[in-house]
Amino acid sequence: MKIIISPAKSLDFETKATTSLHTEPRFADRSEVLNTKLKTLSKKKLSELMKISDDLATLNYERNQAWSLPFTLDNAKQAIYAFTGEVFRGIDVVNLPESKVSVLQDKLRILSGLYGLLRPLDLIQPYRLEMGTKLKVGSADNLYKFWDDQLAKSLNEELKDEEVLINLASSEYFKALPKKVLKVPLITPVFKDFKNGQYKIIMTYAKKARGLMVRYIIENDIETIEQLKGFNVDGYGFSEEMSTNSDLVFTR
C-alpha cells in the first residue's frame, strides 16, 4: 500500500528534526530548473503569480534566491518534519515511534509543485509553489505540463501489481497524477461531518482526518481496503451506505 498526500504552505525550519536519517529528492534536477525560473521573478511578479501579499512575496523571493543544491542537514530539512499544516499535525511524526518512521518512508509520498514527489525523509529547502500555479517554464505553460506523467510513472516503478494506492491528496495536487497512467487501483477516503442536518466535507477537519488516516495506516500495518475501513479515529466511522468502490466515506 502506498499513500499520497499534498504538501503544506506552512513550514518549520527552526525546530530540529528528531532524526538525522535523510534521503535526497528524486527530482532535484527538475526542481533546480523550476527554481532557476523562480529566481528571475521579482517580488511584484511573485505576488501577482501566486496571489499573495507583499510580505509573503518578499519572504518567498528571499527563499528562491537562497535555494541551492546540494542539500545537507545544515541547509535543508526532512520534508515530513518541515511541513506543519493540518495533514501533518494529524500524522504527528514527532510522536511516531521511531520504528515506524521507516514504514512511513516506504509507504508515504508527498506531492509538491517544486519537488514533484517526495519521500518523508527527503531533504527540502523552504519554498512556496503550489501545483496549480501557472508558472511557464520552457514549453510548459503550467506545473501540470511541466511534470507531465513523470510523477505517475515514478509511483508505478515503486508499486507492486497487487498494491493499492490511497489518495489523501487534494484535487489540485492529485491532478498531477494522470489516472490513465497509474497501474494500480486507486482508493480515495472522504471525510464528512454532520452539520446543519446533513453530512458535508468541512475542509479543516478533512485535512486533519487525512493525516490521522496516514498515521492509522502506519501504526496498524494496514495493507488492505477491508482493514482500512476499520479507521475509527477522532470519532470517524466507515459508512458503507455512502461509499463506492473507489471512494470510502467516513462520517462523524
QUITAMO-V552568 format. One record per backbone hydrogen bond with DSSP energy under -0.5 kcal/mol. NH is the residue of the N-H (numbers start at 0). CO is the residue of the C=O. E is the energy in kcal/mol with one decimal. If there is no record, write none. Layout:
# QUITAMO-V552568
nh: [NH:NH]
co: [CO:CO]
e: [E:E]
This chain:
# QUITAMO-V552568
nh: [1:2:3:4:5:6:11:22:27:30:31:32:33:34:35:36:37:38:39:40:45:46:47:48:49:50:51:56:57:58:59:60:61:62:63:64:65:66:74:75:76:78:79:80:81:81:82:83:88:89:90:91:94:95:99:100:100:101:103:104:105:106:107:108:109:110:110:111:112:115:116:117:119:121:122:123:132:134:135:136:136:139:142:145:146:147:149:152:153:154:155:156:157:157:158:162:164:165:165:166:166:167:167:173:174:175:176:177:180:181:186:187:188:189:191:191:192:194:194:197:199:201:202:204:205:206:207:208:209:210:211:212:213:214:215:216:217:218:219:220:221:227:228:229:230:235:236:238:239:242:242:243:247:247:248:248:249:250:251]
co: [163:106:165:108:167:110:81:120:24:26:27:28:29:30:31:32:33:34:36:37:41:42:43:44:45:46:46:52:53:54:55:56:57:58:59:60:61:62:71:71:123:121:119:77:77:78:78:9:84:85:86:87:91:92:96:96:97:97:99:100:101:102:103:2:117:4:108:115:128:111:114:109:107:118:22:76:129:132:133:134:139:136:132:141:142:143:146:148:149:150:151:152:153:154:154:159:184:1:163:164:186:3:165:169:170:172:173:175:177:177:164:245:186:247:189:249:199:192:197:194:192:199:200:201:201:202:203:204:205:206:207:208:209:210:211:212:213:214:215:217:216:223:224:226:227:232:250:248:237:238:239:246:187:245:238:246:189:236:191]
e: [-2.2:-2.8:-2.5:-2.0:-0.5:-0.5:-2.6:-2.5:-1.1:-2.5:-2.0:-1.3:-2.0:-2.8:-2.3:-1.5:-2.5:-2.5:-1.3:-1.6:-2.4:-2.3:-2.1:-3.0:-2.7:-0.9:-1.4:-2.4:-2.4:-2.3:-2.5:-2.1:-2.2:-1.9:-2.4:-2.1:-1.8:-1.5:-0.6:-1.4:-2.3:-2.6:-2.6:-1.2:-1.3:-0.5:-2.3:-2.2:-2.0:-1.9:-1.7:-2.4:-1.4:-1.5:-2.3:-0.6:-1.1:-0.6:-2.4:-2.4:-1.5:-2.3:-2.6:-2.6:-2.8:-2.6:-0.6:-2.2:-0.6:-1.7:-1.5:-3.0:-0.6:-1.8:-2.3:-2.5:-2.0:-1.9:-0.6:-0.6:-2.2:-2.2:-1.2:-1.9:-2.7:-2.0:-2.4:-2.2:-2.0:-2.1:-2.4:-1.7:-0.9:-0.9:-2.2:-1.6:-2.3:-3.2:-0.6:-0.6:-3.2:-2.5:-0.9:-2.8:-1.6:-1.9:-2.4:-0.6:-1.7:-1.2:-2.7:-3.2:-0.6:-3.2:-0.5:-2.8:-3.0:-0.6:-3.2:-1.2:-2.5:-0.6:-0.7:-0.7:-2.6:-2.7:-1.7:-2.5:-2.1:-1.7:-2.2:-2.4:-2.0:-2.2:-2.3:-2.6:-2.2:-3.2:-2.0:-0.8:-1.9:-1.8:-1.6:-1.5:-2.0:-1.8:-1.9:-2.9:-0.6:-0.9:-0.5:-2.8:-1.2:-0.6:-0.5:-0.7:-3.2:-2.6:-1.2]
